[in-house]
Amino acid sequence: MTSPLLPPVAAEVAAEAVEALTARLRKKLDAAVEGCGERAEAGADGGVTVRFGEDAVVTLRPGPPGVVADAAQAACTCLLSPRCLHRAAVLTAAPVADPLPWPGAGDEEEEPDPAAATGPHAPSGAGPEDASPADPAGEPGRDGGTAGQRTPATAGGTGAAGPGGPAGAGASGGGAAGPAGAGRTGTAGGAVAPTAAQVRAGAALWAVGAEALAAGVAAGGAVVQAELLRAAHTARVAGLPAAEAGALRVVRGLRAARERAAGQRLADLAAAFETLLRTAALLAAGTGGPGVTGSNRRGYASGGSLRVHGVCREPVLTATGYGGVVTHLLGADGVPYTLSDVRPGGLARAKGAGSASVALGGGVLDHAGLARGGLRIAGATVSADGRLGSGRGVRATPVPGVSWEGEPLAALFSRPAAGAVAALLARDAEPGLLGCAVQVAGAAGDHLLVRELSPDGTVRADAPLLRLRPAHPHPELAHTANLRRLAAWPGLALRVVGRPDPDRAATLLPLAVGPVPGAAYTLRLPSEWRDRADLGYDRLQGGHVTGAPAPVVGSAEPGPDVLADSPLWRVGRLLEAGVAGGRRAVAESARSPEPAAAYAPLRRAGFTGAADLAADLVAEAQRRPRDAFGRLTDPSADGYARAWLAAATHLTAARRSLVAGSWV
């Protein structure tokens, strides 16, 4: 178990310590790691000591950033040091450090933005301090094309290949950075071919990732993790921060799973493996692009003069102690922008940043005012994903805000939710915002049940029952309390702006609500709120409703969940079994009395591609050819990893297709 006393250790330092061990000591490493956290003690000089007996004491002396970034900062008093088991065990037991950005990478005006990797909203089932679905581990300051995000293949894709021919596209992100990629930039529409060093690093990362996948959590001990750390460092040197971040997430996931950490889900580790293998396969095949290489810091380009209008704001809270706010904006041409203020501070800063001053070109607005107002920005700098920069040449002047009824904000509500969700989920990135008018139907736990209204204010005859789930479940934030308050007003008509949940059927993560124009029973908000309430900050009260209660149209009982009721869970369980038990666990699944019958429900439901890919995965897991002496003739895990990645990519695309269909 990792001790909070142990300082973070750089990936290359831990990897070198394990590589220096003999084969005999490597076999003992996992047992030595288990007790390190319990024996950690704070030293008088600011270091941390771990005692292994009378003659063996390991001392870690982290540098100024609080990270053990050099091999000389870890010492042991035994005779075998520095190639001793004690030192390697302590370095392996310590948490993996987030690497610092390369000097000069990205825009020198901007600080590393933790929301670039974590995002502002929390995952399902997240605890109070959990990060967003972009990255459950809450790794700050990394932009690997939205690190940690599950980037599914486009609809209809059936698989992905390994280094010989990967399929599927990477997410869009910033330009490549680092020694091998410095000075190169990429755009969402253009791809930059990776260098020879990056191709070699991608191939090495694929090989190591495939072996780790074949080993699984059960056999993914310290030696396997050290190989991943070495590959992550190689990717960093080659200027591949997206691949490096993916490898570090897998290592953290393996450690959490082996320690049975609270909140750890096999599905999250499976998603991390999927992202890592896809990125490595694309690189090894020579396929470039900003979403594949990533960037250590977000690149900002000149956006000229902009006039932006506030839509809403939402709190940010990550697992690594960052907190803040993200304000969503729309340009006069309908292009979305965001302005974030995320720094260390945790919950207190997430709650207070909503009313903090906007750090943009000397503007006098705070985030609460900007979410309901607007800015005219001269010399604007904009990243590829629409984040506004706060460089020295930026000048901002407040302008009057626009209501949700006026353009360009009215465009959010101009199309039915089903069409908007289908367009958002088709993108190979985190879904953006959509707006819709709904009627409150009831509640299901902490979820609010609603039905979409037609433009004339009546409930659509074919409207499915939608779920509004708290965008962040932390009890100190206002999301959950506001949804409970709205559930007490059945029949209420309201407008909602939120983000569709790509992992749940007909589910929206609401960020703000407002009244429906012309509705008799709707919200009546204070004038200073400008007819909108930010659910993460503003708190709804009983006096915020006007009109007599209206009858609820349709049943308030949730109908069948097309995603949960589909047999795709069989493929997901097979993939997670492979993550937990490795290749052997997948092969064992074929030893049931009727192995072919396991995929019959998939074929009956029309998921023939998923059934075929699952069967191919099991067949590949069983394929272990041997010679006349019983020796493996093909010990490589390459074919197994390709089969696993193909099934995982298809499953992600199929699930997204079902989610999009659940809104119709």
PLY file of the C-alpha trace (Angstrom):
ply
format ascii 1.0
element vertex 664
property float x
property float y
property float z
element edge 663
property int vertex1
property int vertex2
end_header
0.00 0.00 0.00
1.38 3.39 -1.01
2.15 5.66 1.94
1.31 9.39 1.80
4.81 10.00 3.17
6.55 8.63 0.09
7.29 11.42 -2.40
6.51 11.02 -6.11
9.28 9.43 -8.14
10.11 10.17 -11.77
9.34 7.31 -14.14
12.91 6.91 -15.38
14.34 6.75 -11.84
12.04 3.90 -10.81
12.59 2.08 -14.10
16.39 2.26 -13.83
16.32 0.91 -10.28
14.34 -2.16 -11.33
16.43 -2.72 -14.46
19.59 -2.80 -12.34
18.36 -5.81 -10.32
19.44 -9.34 -11.05
16.89 -11.90 -12.18
16.88 -13.46 -8.71
16.14 -10.13 -6.99
13.39 -9.26 -9.49
11.46 -12.33 -8.37
11.47 -10.96 -4.82
10.56 -7.39 -5.76
6.77 -7.62 -5.44
7.02 -9.07 -1.93
9.49 -6.35 -0.91
7.23 -3.57 -2.22
4.23 -4.61 -0.10
5.59 -3.44 3.26
7.37 -0.27 2.18
4.48 2.12 2.78
3.95 0.92 6.35
7.63 1.39 7.26
7.98 4.89 5.78
9.02 7.56 8.28
9.60 11.28 7.88
13.22 12.28 8.28
14.56 15.32 10.10
16.10 16.83 6.93
12.87 16.71 4.93
13.58 13.28 3.50
11.73 10.00 3.97
13.35 6.84 5.33
12.26 3.22 5.02
13.99 0.66 7.25
14.49 -2.94 6.11
16.53 -4.08 9.10
19.64 -3.11 11.03
21.88 -2.61 8.00
19.46 -1.49 5.29
17.81 1.94 5.42
16.58 3.63 2.24
16.43 7.44 2.24
14.57 9.52 -0.32
15.48 13.19 -0.58
13.13 14.85 -3.09
14.18 17.96 -4.96
12.56 21.40 -4.77
9.37 20.35 -6.64
8.94 17.57 -4.07
9.80 14.88 -6.64
12.62 12.34 -6.67
13.85 13.21 -10.15
17.45 11.98 -9.90
18.91 8.61 -8.99
21.23 10.29 -6.48
18.21 11.39 -4.42
17.51 7.77 -3.44
20.18 5.97 -1.39
20.43 2.76 0.64
22.92 1.87 3.37
23.30 -1.79 2.33
26.39 -3.09 0.53
24.61 -3.76 -2.77
23.39 -0.20 -3.18
22.47 1.29 -5.62
21.63 -2.07 -7.25
19.85 -3.42 -4.22
16.37 -4.79 -3.70
15.58 -2.30 -0.90
16.12 0.81 -3.00
14.20 -0.56 -5.98
11.31 -1.61 -3.74
10.92 1.85 -2.18
11.13 3.63 -5.53
8.51 1.26 -6.92
6.21 1.70 -3.92
6.28 5.51 -4.25
3.67 7.18 -6.48
4.62 7.97 -10.06
5.39 11.64 -10.59
3.73 13.74 -13.26
6.58 14.87 -15.54
7.09 18.60 -15.86
6.46 20.24 -19.25
9.42 20.63 -21.55
10.95 24.10 -21.38
9.54 26.19 -24.17
6.85 23.72 -25.13
3.57 25.27 -26.08
2.78 28.92 -25.56
5.15 30.58 -23.12
2.37 32.89 -21.99
0.23 30.09 -20.57
0.64 28.00 -17.48
0.00 24.25 -17.63
-3.74 23.81 -17.29
-4.89 20.87 -15.18
-8.33 21.02 -16.75
-6.71 20.12 -20.04
-6.47 16.53 -18.91
-9.06 16.26 -16.25
-12.00 18.30 -17.54
-14.53 19.99 -15.37
-17.04 17.22 -14.73
-16.84 14.11 -12.60
-17.16 10.45 -13.51
-20.06 8.27 -12.64
-19.73 6.89 -9.17
-16.95 9.29 -8.39
-16.08 10.04 -4.85
-15.89 13.47 -3.34
-12.42 14.18 -4.63
-12.56 12.27 -7.88
-11.60 13.83 -11.16
-13.60 14.05 -14.31
-14.26 11.28 -16.84
-11.53 12.70 -18.97
-9.16 11.37 -16.48
-10.28 9.56 -13.31
-6.75 9.71 -11.95
-6.80 13.49 -12.11
-3.46 14.00 -13.83
-2.90 17.75 -14.19
-1.18 19.74 -16.85
-1.16 17.19 -19.66
-2.74 17.57 -23.06
-2.55 14.30 -24.91
-5.65 14.96 -26.89
-7.72 14.99 -23.72
-5.75 12.51 -21.71
-7.51 9.56 -20.33
-10.45 10.02 -22.57
-11.91 6.98 -24.27
-11.77 7.94 -27.95
-14.04 5.54 -29.80
-13.78 4.68 -33.44
-16.26 6.20 -35.79
-19.64 4.55 -36.05
-19.52 1.33 -37.99
-15.88 0.57 -37.22
-15.25 -3.04 -36.45
-11.78 -3.16 -35.07
-8.28 -1.84 -34.76
-4.99 -3.39 -35.70
-1.59 -3.30 -34.14
1.59 -1.70 -35.45
1.14 -3.32 -38.84
-2.09 -1.50 -39.60
-4.07 0.25 -36.87
-7.59 1.43 -37.42
-9.44 4.29 -35.75
-8.60 7.90 -35.37
-7.02 9.68 -32.43
-8.58 12.58 -30.64
-7.74 16.07 -31.64
-5.45 18.09 -29.45
-2.55 20.49 -29.43
0.66 20.37 -31.43
3.55 18.04 -30.72
6.15 19.26 -28.29
9.34 18.14 -26.66
12.85 17.54 -28.05
11.76 15.44 -31.00
8.72 17.49 -31.82
9.59 21.03 -30.76
8.41 23.70 -33.09
5.90 21.50 -34.86
2.25 22.26 -34.63
-0.80 20.37 -35.77
-4.36 21.25 -36.46
-7.51 19.26 -36.28
-7.59 19.05 -40.07
-3.93 18.27 -40.75
-1.60 15.52 -39.63
2.17 15.67 -39.16
4.01 12.44 -39.84
5.90 11.19 -36.77
9.68 11.15 -36.86
11.70 7.96 -36.98
12.40 8.27 -33.24
8.71 8.61 -32.52
7.89 5.57 -34.64
10.48 3.52 -32.72
9.13 4.80 -29.41
5.59 3.89 -30.49
6.66 0.38 -31.49
8.44 -0.10 -28.16
5.41 1.16 -26.28
3.15 -1.20 -28.23
5.36 -4.19 -27.38
5.49 -3.31 -23.68
1.78 -2.51 -23.53
0.91 -5.79 -25.23
2.97 -7.74 -22.72
1.37 -5.86 -19.82
-2.09 -6.60 -21.21
-1.24 -10.28 -21.61
0.00 -10.36 -18.01
-3.03 -8.57 -16.58
-3.41 -7.24 -13.06
-2.62 -10.64 -11.59
0.88 -10.76 -13.10
1.38 -7.03 -13.69
3.78 -6.56 -10.82
6.71 -4.23 -10.31
8.78 -5.59 -13.19
5.98 -5.16 -15.73
5.26 -1.68 -14.38
8.94 -0.75 -14.66
8.95 -1.72 -18.32
5.96 0.55 -18.87
7.72 3.36 -17.03
10.81 2.93 -19.20
8.64 3.03 -22.33
6.88 6.14 -20.99
10.22 7.88 -20.53
11.29 6.87 -24.03
8.07 8.35 -25.38
8.74 11.55 -23.47
12.24 11.87 -24.92
10.78 11.32 -28.40
8.29 14.15 -27.85
5.16 12.00 -27.37
3.39 13.31 -24.26
0.10 11.62 -25.19
1.77 8.20 -25.29
3.69 8.97 -22.10
0.53 10.01 -20.26
-1.23 6.87 -21.46
1.52 4.62 -20.13
1.54 6.38 -16.77
-2.21 5.97 -16.45
-1.89 2.24 -17.05
0.82 1.97 -14.39
-1.30 3.87 -11.88
-4.28 1.71 -12.75
-2.32 -1.51 -12.30
-1.07 -0.36 -8.91
-4.51 0.70 -7.75
-6.02 -2.60 -8.89
-3.33 -4.68 -7.18
-3.78 -2.67 -3.99
-7.59 -2.93 -4.31
-7.84 0.82 -3.91
-11.23 2.35 -3.23
-12.96 3.57 -6.36
-10.79 1.55 -8.73
-12.80 0.00 -11.58
-11.60 -2.54 -14.11
-13.53 -0.62 -16.74
-11.29 2.41 -16.14
-8.14 0.31 -16.48
-9.52 -1.32 -19.62
-10.15 2.15 -21.07
-6.57 3.15 -20.19
-5.21 0.06 -21.98
-7.40 0.82 -25.00
-6.13 4.39 -25.25
-2.50 3.33 -24.77
-2.57 0.55 -27.34
-4.41 2.64 -29.93
-1.97 5.51 -29.58
1.05 3.18 -29.72
-0.32 1.33 -32.75
-0.93 4.54 -34.68
2.57 5.80 -33.90
4.22 2.50 -34.77
2.41 2.52 -38.13
3.73 6.02 -38.88
0.35 7.71 -38.52
0.74 11.17 -37.01
-1.45 14.04 -35.99
-1.79 16.23 -32.90
-4.21 13.81 -31.27
-1.62 11.03 -31.49
1.48 12.91 -30.42
-0.20 15.32 -27.99
1.50 18.33 -26.49
3.14 19.05 -23.16
1.55 22.44 -23.08
-1.43 23.72 -24.98
-0.49 25.72 -28.06
-2.32 29.02 -28.59
-2.76 30.77 -31.92
-3.89 34.29 -32.68
-7.66 34.59 -32.83
-7.80 38.29 -33.75
-10.73 40.21 -32.30
-13.56 38.26 -30.72
-16.90 39.07 -29.17
-18.00 36.28 -26.83
-21.13 35.82 -24.72
-21.42 33.82 -21.52
-23.48 30.62 -21.45
-22.78 29.19 -18.00
-19.98 28.22 -15.60
-19.15 24.96 -13.86
-16.84 24.05 -10.99
-13.75 21.91 -11.51
-12.55 19.48 -8.84
-9.85 16.87 -9.47
-8.48 13.98 -7.46
-5.03 15.56 -7.31
-6.12 18.65 -5.38
-6.83 21.08 -8.20
-9.94 23.22 -8.13
-11.42 26.09 -10.06
-14.01 27.07 -12.61
-14.60 26.82 -16.34
-16.84 29.42 -17.99
-18.45 28.43 -21.28
-18.81 31.10 -23.96
-20.16 31.41 -27.49
-18.74 33.67 -30.15
-20.89 35.86 -32.35
-20.58 33.19 -35.08
-21.69 30.39 -32.72
-18.19 28.98 -32.14
-17.79 27.70 -28.55
-14.99 28.93 -26.30
-14.01 28.30 -22.70
-12.14 30.33 -20.12
-10.73 28.31 -17.23
-9.18 29.19 -13.89
-7.90 25.95 -12.34
-5.14 25.84 -9.74
-4.18 23.86 -6.64
-6.67 24.35 -3.84
-9.19 21.54 -4.03
-12.79 22.00 -2.95
-12.33 25.42 -1.36
-10.97 26.87 -4.57
-13.61 25.15 -6.70
-16.31 26.84 -4.62
-14.63 30.25 -4.49
-13.39 30.48 -8.07
-16.94 30.88 -9.36
-16.92 34.49 -8.18
-13.20 35.16 -8.74
-12.04 37.85 -11.15
-11.46 36.86 -14.76
-7.74 36.89 -15.53
-8.05 38.03 -19.13
-6.68 41.24 -20.55
-7.49 43.44 -17.59
-11.21 42.69 -17.69
-13.13 43.77 -14.61
-15.69 40.95 -14.69
-15.71 37.95 -12.43
-16.68 34.48 -13.66
-20.22 34.88 -12.32
-20.62 38.07 -14.33
-18.95 36.65 -17.43
-21.26 33.63 -17.44
-24.17 36.07 -17.79
-22.37 38.83 -19.67
-19.88 39.11 -22.48
-16.45 40.34 -23.56
-14.95 42.06 -26.56
-11.42 40.69 -26.82
-8.63 42.29 -28.85
-5.55 40.25 -29.70
-7.23 37.04 -28.54
-5.24 33.82 -28.36
-7.18 30.57 -28.80
-6.12 26.95 -28.48
-7.20 24.21 -30.88
-9.96 23.15 -28.49
-11.34 26.67 -28.00
-9.65 27.70 -24.75
-8.96 31.41 -24.50
-5.44 32.42 -23.52
-4.48 35.27 -21.23
-1.30 36.46 -22.88
0.32 39.83 -22.44
-1.13 41.27 -25.63
-4.73 40.35 -24.86
-7.17 43.16 -24.05
-10.76 42.53 -22.93
-13.67 44.93 -22.51
-16.99 43.92 -20.89
-20.08 44.07 -23.11
-23.76 43.49 -22.25
-24.80 39.89 -22.03
-27.31 38.05 -24.18
-30.20 36.02 -22.87
-30.72 32.43 -23.95
-33.47 33.69 -26.25
-31.10 35.91 -28.22
-28.51 34.97 -30.78
-26.02 33.37 -30.73
-27.12 31.54 -27.54
-30.53 30.64 -28.99
-28.71 28.34 -31.43
-28.09 25.92 -28.55
-31.83 25.22 -28.44
-32.51 25.36 -32.18
-32.44 21.62 -32.94
-33.97 18.57 -31.24
-31.81 16.98 -28.57
-31.55 13.68 -30.47
-29.96 15.34 -33.49
-27.62 17.44 -31.36
-26.50 14.40 -29.34
-25.86 12.34 -32.47
-23.65 15.12 -33.85
-21.78 15.56 -30.57
-21.16 11.85 -30.02
-19.95 11.40 -33.60
-16.96 13.57 -32.81
-13.78 11.86 -31.72
-13.57 14.05 -28.63
-15.36 14.91 -25.42
-18.96 15.94 -26.20
-19.73 19.65 -26.14
-22.77 21.51 -24.82
-26.36 21.26 -25.99
-29.59 22.95 -24.91
-33.15 21.69 -24.74
-36.49 22.56 -23.15
-37.89 19.85 -20.87
-40.71 19.11 -18.44
-39.89 17.62 -15.02
-41.41 14.15 -14.69
-40.00 12.95 -11.36
-36.88 11.58 -9.74
-34.92 8.35 -9.58
-32.44 8.62 -6.70
-30.20 11.61 -7.34
-31.27 11.70 -11.00
-33.96 14.03 -12.34
-36.34 12.51 -14.92
-37.54 14.84 -17.67
-39.15 14.78 -21.11
-38.24 17.07 -23.97
-40.68 19.79 -25.04
-41.49 20.66 -28.62
-41.09 24.26 -29.88
-44.75 24.99 -29.08
-44.19 24.12 -25.40
-45.98 20.76 -25.37
-44.34 17.46 -24.53
-43.27 15.62 -27.66
-45.43 12.56 -28.24
-42.41 10.37 -28.92
-40.14 12.01 -26.32
-38.09 9.47 -24.35
-37.61 9.83 -20.62
-34.28 11.57 -20.08
-32.11 11.47 -16.99
-30.35 14.54 -15.63
-27.40 13.34 -13.57
-25.31 15.62 -11.30
-22.33 16.91 -13.25
-20.26 16.49 -10.08
-21.54 14.47 -7.12
-19.55 16.18 -4.38
-22.04 17.07 -1.61
-20.44 20.48 -1.03
-21.21 21.51 -4.61
-24.74 22.55 -5.51
-25.41 20.10 -8.35
-27.17 17.36 -6.40
-29.16 19.70 -4.13
-30.47 21.66 -7.11
-31.63 18.54 -8.95
-33.44 17.38 -5.82
-35.13 20.76 -5.58
-36.25 20.55 -9.22
-37.58 17.02 -8.67
-39.99 18.45 -6.08
-41.74 20.43 -8.86
-43.22 17.84 -11.26
-44.65 19.38 -14.40
-42.21 22.31 -14.27
-41.00 23.50 -17.68
-37.39 24.60 -17.88
-34.52 25.04 -20.27
-31.37 23.02 -19.65
-27.82 23.45 -20.93
-25.56 20.48 -20.36
-23.29 17.83 -21.73
-24.55 14.41 -22.88
-23.10 11.48 -20.97
-21.40 9.27 -23.60
-21.46 6.22 -21.31
-25.15 6.22 -20.30
-28.35 5.97 -22.27
-30.40 9.18 -22.57
-28.45 10.94 -19.82
-27.48 14.59 -19.64
-25.06 16.26 -17.24
-26.83 19.60 -16.66
-24.77 22.71 -16.03
-27.41 25.44 -16.02
-31.20 25.85 -16.14
-33.53 28.68 -17.02
-37.21 29.44 -17.64
-39.08 28.45 -20.80
-40.44 31.57 -22.53
-44.24 31.61 -22.53
-44.65 28.62 -20.17
-47.23 29.02 -17.41
-45.38 26.86 -14.88
-41.66 27.57 -15.07
-38.74 29.14 -13.22
-38.73 32.75 -12.06
-35.13 33.62 -11.26
-33.67 36.80 -9.72
-33.00 39.56 -12.22
-29.29 39.55 -11.43
-29.12 35.91 -12.57
-30.15 36.99 -16.09
-32.70 34.14 -16.41
-30.20 31.34 -15.82
-28.96 29.45 -12.78
-25.58 27.73 -12.75
-26.32 24.43 -11.04
-22.82 24.10 -9.61
-22.93 27.49 -7.85
-26.41 29.02 -7.62
-28.92 27.37 -5.28
-32.57 27.19 -6.30
-35.20 28.10 -3.72
-38.95 27.67 -3.41
-39.56 31.23 -4.54
-37.87 30.62 -7.88
-41.03 29.08 -9.41
-43.99 30.87 -10.95
-47.41 29.64 -12.02
-49.68 26.79 -10.96
-48.38 23.21 -11.09
-48.96 21.58 -14.47
-49.88 17.93 -15.05
-47.06 15.57 -15.94
-47.38 14.11 -19.41
-46.50 10.42 -19.66
-45.25 7.96 -17.09
-42.53 8.94 -14.65
-41.26 5.36 -14.46
-37.91 4.87 -16.23
-38.24 2.57 -19.24
-35.79 -0.08 -20.37
-32.17 0.96 -20.64
-31.03 0.01 -24.14
-27.40 0.06 -23.10
-27.73 -1.90 -19.87
-30.17 -4.39 -21.40
-28.06 -5.08 -24.49
-25.84 -8.20 -24.50
-22.77 -6.06 -25.11
-21.94 -6.54 -21.43
-20.67 -9.99 -22.40
-17.93 -8.45 -24.52
-17.14 -5.92 -21.80
-16.86 -8.65 -19.21
-14.52 -10.63 -21.47
-12.29 -7.58 -22.00
-12.22 -6.80 -18.28
-11.44 -10.43 -17.51
-8.43 -10.09 -19.77
-7.34 -6.95 -17.95
-7.72 -8.62 -14.55
-6.34 -12.10 -15.27
-4.43 -11.57 -18.47
-4.34 -13.80 -21.52
-4.85 -16.94 -19.48
-8.19 -15.69 -18.09
-9.51 -15.05 -21.61
-8.41 -18.50 -22.75
-10.10 -20.08 -19.74
-13.43 -18.57 -20.80
-13.50 -21.01 -23.74
-13.40 -24.01 -21.44
-17.03 -23.65 -20.38
-19.40 -26.52 -21.30
-20.80 -24.54 -24.27
-18.37 -21.74 -25.19
-20.13 -20.89 -28.47
-23.41 -20.32 -26.63
-21.89 -17.36 -24.76
-22.04 -15.25 -27.93
-25.40 -16.46 -29.22
-27.29 -13.60 -27.48
-25.02 -11.13 -29.28
-25.84 -12.63 -32.66
-29.55 -12.77 -31.92
-29.51 -9.09 -30.99
-27.72 -8.20 -34.21
-24.26 -7.63 -32.74
-22.57 -10.11 -35.06
-19.42 -8.00 -35.32
-19.02 -7.94 -31.55
-19.60 -11.71 -31.38
-17.02 -12.39 -34.09
-14.40 -10.14 -32.50
-14.97 -11.72 -29.08
-14.60 -15.19 -30.57
-11.41 -14.09 -32.37
-10.03 -12.75 -29.08
-10.66 -16.05 -27.29
-9.13 -18.01 -30.17
-6.04 -15.80 -30.15
-5.70 -16.16 -26.37
-5.74 -19.95 -26.78
-3.22 -19.93 -29.63
0.07 -20.95 -28.04
1.95 -23.01 -30.67
4.80 -25.18 -29.37
7.57 -27.20 -30.96
8.37 -30.87 -30.41
10.11 -30.03 -27.14
7.14 -28.07 -25.72
8.72 -24.66 -26.25
6.61 -21.72 -27.46
7.32 -20.98 -31.10
5.56 -17.59 -30.95
5.77 -16.11 -27.41
4.86 -12.62 -28.60
1.67 -11.02 -27.25
1.28 -8.90 -30.41
-1.56 -10.91 -31.94
-3.45 -11.11 -28.65
-3.15 -7.35 -28.09
-4.41 -6.65 -31.63
-7.43 -8.91 -31.08
-8.16 -7.29 -27.70
-7.87 -3.77 -29.10
-10.15 -4.62 -32.03
-12.86 -5.92 -29.68
-12.46 -2.94 -27.33
-12.64 -0.39 -30.16
-15.76 -2.02 -31.60
-17.39 -2.18 -28.17
-16.79 1.53 -27.56
-18.27 2.45 -30.94
-21.27 0.16 -30.43
-22.00 1.61 -27.01
-21.86 5.16 -28.34
-24.21 4.20 -31.14
-26.71 2.83 -28.61
-26.39 5.95 -26.47
-27.09 8.18 -29.46
-30.10 6.03 -30.38
-31.51 6.21 -26.84
-32.20 9.93 -27.33
-34.49 9.35 -30.30
0 1
1 2
2 3
3 4
4 5
5 6
6 7
7 8
8 9
9 10
10 11
11 12
12 13
13 14
14 15
15 16
16 17
17 18
18 19
19 20
20 21
21 22
22 23
23 24
24 25
25 26
26 27
27 28
28 29
29 30
30 31
31 32
32 33
33 34
34 35
35 36
36 37
37 38
38 39
39 40
40 41
41 42
42 43
43 44
44 45
45 46
46 47
47 48
48 49
49 50
50 51
51 52
52 53
53 54
54 55
55 56
56 57
57 58
58 59
59 60
60 61
61 62
62 63
63 64
64 65
65 66
66 67
67 68
68 69
69 70
70 71
71 72
72 73
73 74
74 75
75 76
76 77
77 78
78 79
79 80
80 81
81 82
82 83
83 84
84 85
85 86
86 87
87 88
88 89
89 90
90 91
91 92
92 93
93 94
94 95
95 96
96 97
97 98
98 99
99 100
100 101
101 102
102 103
103 104
104 105
105 106
106 107
107 108
108 109
109 110
110 111
111 112
112 113
113 114
114 115
115 116
116 117
117 118
118 119
119 120
120 121
121 122
122 123
123 124
124 125
125 126
126 127
127 128
128 129
129 130
130 131
131 132
132 133
133 134
134 135
135 136
136 137
137 138
138 139
139 140
140 141
141 142
142 143
143 144
144 145
145 146
146 147
147 148
148 149
149 150
150 151
151 152
152 153
153 154
154 155
155 156
156 157
157 158
158 159
159 160
160 161
161 162
162 163
163 164
164 165
165 166
166 167
167 168
168 169
169 170
170 171
171 172
172 173
173 174
174 175
175 176
176 177
177 178
178 179
179 180
180 181
181 182
182 183
183 184
184 185
185 186
186 187
187 188
188 189
189 190
190 191
191 192
192 193
193 194
194 195
195 196
196 197
197 198
198 199
199 200
200 201
201 202
202 203
203 204
204 205
205 206
206 207
207 208
208 209
209 210
210 211
211 212
212 213
213 214
214 215
215 216
216 217
217 218
218 219
219 220
220 221
221 222
222 223
223 224
224 225
225 226
226 227
227 228
228 229
229 230
230 231
231 232
232 233
233 234
234 235
235 236
236 237
237 238
238 239
239 240
240 241
241 242
242 243
243 244
244 245
245 246
246 247
247 248
248 249
249 250
250 251
251 252
252 253
253 254
254 255
255 256
256 257
257 258
258 259
259 260
260 261
261 262
262 263
263 264
264 265
265 266
266 267
267 268
268 269
269 270
270 271
271 272
272 273
273 274
274 275
275 276
276 277
277 278
278 279
279 280
280 281
281 282
282 283
283 284
284 285
285 286
286 287
287 288
288 289
289 290
290 291
291 292
292 293
293 294
294 295
295 296
296 297
297 298
298 299
299 300
300 301
301 302
302 303
303 304
304 305
305 306
306 307
307 308
308 309
309 310
310 311
311 312
312 313
313 314
314 315
315 316
316 317
317 318
318 319
319 320
320 321
321 322
322 323
323 324
324 325
325 326
326 327
327 328
328 329
329 330
330 331
331 332
332 333
333 334
334 335
335 336
336 337
337 338
338 339
339 340
340 341
341 342
342 343
343 344
344 345
345 346
346 347
347 348
348 349
349 350
350 351
351 352
352 353
353 354
354 355
355 356
356 357
357 358
358 359
359 360
360 361
361 362
362 363
363 364
364 365
365 366
366 367
367 368
368 369
369 370
370 371
371 372
372 373
373 374
374 375
375 376
376 377
377 378
378 379
379 380
380 381
381 382
382 383
383 384
384 385
385 386
386 387
387 388
388 389
389 390
390 391
391 392
392 393
393 394
394 395
395 396
396 397
397 398
398 399
399 400
400 401
401 402
402 403
403 404
404 405
405 406
406 407
407 408
408 409
409 410
410 411
411 412
412 413
413 414
414 415
415 416
416 417
417 418
418 419
419 420
420 421
421 422
422 423
423 424
424 425
425 426
426 427
427 428
428 429
429 430
430 431
431 432
432 433
433 434
434 435
435 436
436 437
437 438
438 439
439 440
440 441
441 442
442 443
443 444
444 445
445 446
446 447
447 448
448 449
449 450
450 451
451 452
452 453
453 454
454 455
455 456
456 457
457 458
458 459
459 460
460 461
461 462
462 463
463 464
464 465
465 466
466 467
467 468
468 469
469 470
470 471
471 472
472 473
473 474
474 475
475 476
476 477
477 478
478 479
479 480
480 481
481 482
482 483
483 484
484 485
485 486
486 487
487 488
488 489
489 490
490 491
491 492
492 493
493 494
494 495
495 496
496 497
497 498
498 499
499 500
500 501
501 502
502 503
503 504
504 505
505 506
506 507
507 508
508 509
509 510
510 511
511 512
512 513
513 514
514 515
515 516
516 517
517 518
518 519
519 520
520 521
521 522
522 523
523 524
524 525
525 526
526 527
527 528
528 529
529 530
530 531
531 532
532 533
533 534
534 535
535 536
536 537
537 538
538 539
539 540
540 541
541 542
542 543
543 544
544 545
545 546
546 547
547 548
548 549
549 550
550 551
551 552
552 553
553 554
554 555
555 556
556 557
557 558
558 559
559 560
560 561
561 562
562 563
563 564
564 565
565 566
566 567
567 568
568 569
569 570
570 571
571 572
572 573
573 574
574 575
575 576
576 577
577 578
578 579
579 580
580 581
581 582
582 583
583 584
584 585
585 586
586 587
587 588
588 589
589 590
590 591
591 592
592 593
593 594
594 595
595 596
596 597
597 598
598 599
599 600
600 601
601 602
602 603
603 604
604 605
605 606
606 607
607 608
608 609
609 610
610 611
611 612
612 613
613 614
614 615
615 616
616 617
617 618
618 619
619 620
620 621
621 622
622 623
623 624
624 625
625 626
626 627
627 628
628 629
629 630
630 631
631 632
632 633
633 634
634 635
635 636
636 637
637 638
638 639
639 640
640 641
641 642
642 643
643 644
644 645
645 646
646 647
647 648
648 649
649 650
650 651
651 652
652 653
653 654
654 655
655 656
656 657
657 658
658 659
659 660
660 661
661 662
662 663
